[in-house]
Amino acid sequence: MILDLSRYSLLTIFMVSLAAILAACEIGHVLGVRTKTPGGHDVSALADAVLGLLALMIAFTFAIALSRYEARRDAVVKEANAIGTTVLRARLLPPAQSSDVLRLLKEYVQIRLNIEGSNSAADVDAAIARSTEIQEAIWQQARALAAKDPGMVPTGLFIQALNEMIDSQGIRLAAIRARIPNFVLTTLYAMAILASALAGYASGLLTRLRLPVYVAGTLITAMIFLIQDLDRPGAGFIESSQQAMTDLANSMAAYIEP
């Protein structure tokens, strides 16, 4: 059974993985020092090959994490644009419906602004449920207006914008939920531990120096941590920009009563 890394905090994963990788370096180094047989250069070549393969895996995994980070950022911009269009067209509706819809949209924007910063699945599910309720309430307002006057141009434009806003939620949720497979991350850590042990063993056979291997192990751990930080929106140090949604909320506050 593969360890589910998503159940643990990034700091816990970093500390445990750093300890495991440095321990592998030390164990390999001690075994290398105690080994009296020749062949250190062969072991060093093997360690270099494994480290090269590890570097390749880190590069590919980092590219995946970065592309998904950019996808989440772009999804925020697209959703903010869709909501903004809906807000503008809601202002064309009759005053009674317009005020109700704008009030609901203001709450909707705040929910969408906070959703990526939610640290638990329960919070995200609750935000999605409330977003869906607001969408349904706005849709019912649009249905009532369309039934009253199907030829009314502002209503048709508003319904079109509302459809795009609802679609943009699905796109953004898909971007938030897209994660690097757990199997890939656990394989990456296993390779890092193996490569560190081989590098430590080679250093024990050839140079007897620990520090270079320890520095390499720390850098490897830091790079994998960076990948996981990019892959976990709202849970680490790197956050997707919410500026587009913040700007929308600020602009709405200027003409929507609290």
Buried (B, 14 or more C-beta within 10 A) or exposed (E): EEEEBBEEEBEEBBEEBBEBBBBBBBBBBBBBBEBEEEEBEEBBEBBBEBBEEBEEBBEEBBEBBBEBBEBBBBBBBBBBBBBBBBBEBBBEBEEEBBBBBBBBBBBBBBBBBBBBBBEEEEBBEBBBEBBEEBBEBBBEBBEEBBEEEEEBEBBBBBBEBBBBBBEBBEBBBEBBEEBBEBEBBBBBBEBBBBBBBBBBBBBBBEBEEBEEBBEBBBEBBEBBBBBBBBBBBBBBEBBBEBEBBBEBBEEBEEEBEE
